[in-house]
Structure formats: structure tokens, C-alpha cells
Amino acid sequence: MAASGMDEAVTAGVVVVHGGAWDVPQHLWEATQEGVKAAARRGHQVLSSGGSAVEVVEATVVVLEDNPVFDAGRGSVLTQDGEVEMDALVMSGEGLRAGAVAAIKNIQNPVKVARLVLEKTPHVMLAGEGACRFAAAHGHPQVPPDTLVTPYAKQKLETFKKFTKSVDTLFNVLQIQQKQSGHDTVGCAALDSFGHTACATSTGGITAKMPGRVGDSPVPGAGGYADDQIGAVSTTGHGESIMRVCLARHITATMATGVPVNTSIQQSLELMAKRVEGCGGAVAVSCNGEVGVGFSTPCMPWAYVKDCVLHYGIHPGQHMKEDL
């Protein structure tokens, strides 16, 4: 289990990002690390210009969705049928409002559509064809499928078809064949200068998943959670396990008892491992600006900006800094 972060409270705002808890192959270490750093810088820019927490997490995750090295947006992995189906969540800690899309196809930035669901509908989640129609009606028309299909995603599908067509078995195979994979969910948690929190999580899911499979990422309380009275969390890892323990809500509930953010993440990941044998990771920020990063997988690229300092890492115990 790795953890980094946990600082004093601030008033200028905080943005913390993850690029997926997995065993990132060495050839992707630098690319994923630079990707989350770029996303954190973008989030900081929005914060510095007075942006809201919701605006921050959307802008941050868009950077990750546009980067094909991550399993979200342009880098999404493929279903058994060789298609891209994506899930995304945006949650505001102000009023516990949430918007999500599930199994949405041919959309460049699902996180933008998730925010629209939050702000333009009375619903929390839209799925499949209905989500696509809603996106088009609000200025996000479908893009050609090939726009979102990378050679790496095609290679992964062919590789894992040899092993399994089961989501649970696939994750076990990944633990054995870890060097073949470097993709997973992306996400962000933020605290703005007004004291509001938000989270966003986006994913293409798991390679060779059944068409229509929806993981934890778009589910409030599982893939992410935000509550202005506590803080915000974005999770990553084995979606079925995360849903079964409501990982994001478990982390915030633990934070609410006064347990430090890092410890809350660690204890929640340990519970998930014990109860359902799942592994993953999370990033979080408390309503007081305390940052937490933790993961039970071999790697998780992460970054956050606080007090004009960029913090980042990818390996257990790694914590580097750069002045902005």
C-alpha cells in the first residue's frame, strides 16, 4: 500500500489527479507521469482564475481524456465487440449534486456530458443511446469511432481475448500479466477558493468487457464522492470490487470521523482487499485542504498542486515536487 500527501489547510484551493491504479509498464511511466502533471497544472490554472470546483475537475479530466495514454476518452480500451463504451461522473459537494453517463459511445469527452447531466437535467445518470442523444442535443455530436480507438487498445483486446472474456478473471489475469497493461480510470478531486468541493472520474472500462458493462466510475459513492462538509474523492481500480464496498463513500465517511485523509484511503483499500479481494487506489482532498493519495496496486500516476507547488509520483513511496 502506498500513500503520499497530507498537508496543512489552505484557502487558495487544491486539485489532485490520478491516472489509474495499475501496474503501469515501464515504457509508459514517463508518459503517464507527465500526463497527470499536465492535468494538475490545468486544474491549477482554472483555480487560479477563480474557477469553481466543478469547473476545475471538468477541465482537469478533459486533459486526461484527450491524452491517448490513459483509459478514458481517446485512449479508451475496447469491449469484446471491439467498440469503445465510456463512463464518467461529475459530483459537486455543494448540495451533493451529481451527473453521470454510462456506456456512452463516440463522444470525445464524456466528462463534459456528465457535467451537463448534473446541470441540465433532474437526473443523476444517463446511459447508452439516451446519453448519446442528450450529448448531441447539447452540442457534443458523435465523433467517428476510429477517433477513439488506438492501436494500443486493439493490441490489448487481441491479447486478452486469449485469456478470458470475464471481467473478474480478466483482473486476475492482469495481476499475472501485469507488464502488458498500463491503462485504467482517470480522475480528479478539488477544493476551490470558495470552500466547495467536487470530483470527476472517467474511464473506458476494462479490456474485453461485455458490451453494456458499467463499472464503478459513474456511480456516486463508488467511483467518486464529494461533500462540502467532508471533502472529495476519486477512485480507481477493479470496478466491481469498488462498487461492492462503495469505496469513495467509505473513504469520505472515514474522513468525517477525523481520521487523516491518507489513513482514510489506506484503511478503505485494506477493507476492500479483505472483504472482496479487490485492489485499486484513490485521491482525495478534505474540506480543509488536506490531500491524500493511496493505492494497493504496483503503480498509480498521481499529481496535485497546492500553494503553487506541483507534487507527483507513480511508484509506492515516491513523492517529488516542482515549483510552478
JOKAHU-V307868 format. One record per residue. PSI is psi in whole degrees, -180 to 180 (999 if undefined). Layout:
BEGIN
psi:PSI
psi:PSI
END
This chain:
BEGIN
psi:131
psi:146
psi:145
psi:157
psi:-155
psi:95
psi:180
psi:161
psi:148
psi:166
psi:-9
psi:-10
psi:157
psi:142
psi:130
psi:137
psi:147
psi:154
psi:18
psi:132
psi:113
psi:-177
psi:86
psi:125
psi:151
psi:-35
psi:-11
psi:0
psi:-53
psi:-43
psi:-43
psi:-37
psi:-45
psi:-32
psi:-45
psi:-31
psi:-44
psi:-40
psi:-42
psi:-40
psi:-42
psi:-44
psi:-39
psi:-38
psi:-43
psi:-42
psi:-46
psi:-26
psi:7
psi:15
psi:154
psi:165
psi:-39
psi:-43
psi:-37
psi:-50
psi:-35
psi:-50
psi:-38
psi:-47
psi:-30
psi:-41
psi:-41
psi:-38
psi:-31
psi:-7
psi:112
psi:-5
psi:-16
psi:153
psi:72
psi:143
psi:-122
psi:-23
psi:13
psi:143
psi:174
psi:149
psi:178
psi:-33
psi:4
psi:24
psi:164
psi:125
psi:124
psi:154
psi:148
psi:153
psi:139
psi:128
psi:135
psi:131
psi:-12
psi:103
psi:6
psi:43
psi:142
psi:151
psi:140
psi:156
psi:148
psi:142
psi:40
psi:143
psi:150
psi:36
psi:129
psi:-44
psi:87
psi:-31
psi:-32
psi:-38
psi:-38
psi:-42
psi:-38
psi:-39
psi:-42
psi:-45
psi:-22
psi:-1
psi:163
psi:3
psi:169
psi:-37
psi:136
psi:145
psi:155
psi:-135
psi:-37
psi:-39
psi:-39
psi:-42
psi:-41
psi:-43
psi:-47
psi:-39
psi:-20
psi:28
psi:16
psi:74
psi:160
psi:147
psi:159
psi:137
psi:-38
psi:-20
psi:-31
psi:-3
psi:113
psi:157
psi:-35
psi:-41
psi:-40
psi:-42
psi:-43
psi:-41
psi:-46
psi:-38
psi:-48
psi:-16
psi:-25
psi:-21
psi:-43
psi:161
psi:13
psi:134
psi:-45
psi:-46
psi:-35
psi:-43
psi:-38
psi:-40
psi:-40
psi:-35
psi:-28
psi:-40
psi:40
psi:-32
psi:-9
psi:-5
psi:144
psi:19
psi:147
psi:-176
psi:151
psi:158
psi:174
psi:147
psi:145
psi:151
psi:124
psi:176
psi:-10
psi:-2
psi:9
psi:151
psi:159
psi:160
psi:158
psi:140
psi:140
psi:144
psi:156
psi:-1
psi:-147
psi:136
psi:135
psi:23
psi:158
psi:141
psi:134
psi:-9
psi:132
psi:129
psi:-157
psi:-26
psi:-42
psi:2
psi:114
psi:132
psi:-19
psi:-70
psi:-17
psi:161
psi:143
psi:134
psi:116
psi:-22
psi:-12
psi:-60
psi:-162
psi:149
psi:142
psi:133
psi:170
psi:153
psi:-148
psi:108
psi:-42
psi:-39
psi:-44
psi:-40
psi:-38
psi:-28
psi:1
psi:60
psi:-47
psi:-42
psi:-35
psi:-40
psi:-48
psi:-36
psi:-37
psi:-42
psi:-38
psi:-19
psi:-1
psi:1
psi:136
psi:153
psi:-47
psi:-43
psi:-37
psi:-43
psi:-48
psi:-47
psi:-38
psi:-39
psi:-37
psi:-40
psi:-44
psi:-41
psi:-40
psi:-43
psi:-40
psi:9
psi:37
psi:154
psi:162
psi:-151
psi:176
psi:155
psi:149
psi:156
psi:136
psi:169
psi:-12
psi:3
psi:11
psi:129
psi:142
psi:143
psi:129
psi:152
psi:149
psi:9
psi:170
psi:-31
psi:156
psi:110
psi:132
psi:160
psi:150
psi:155
psi:130
psi:130
psi:40
psi:26
psi:131
psi:121
psi:143
psi:164
psi:175
psi:-29
psi:159
psi:131
psi:-4
psi:132
psi:104
psi:161
psi:149
psi:138
psi:141
psi:999
END
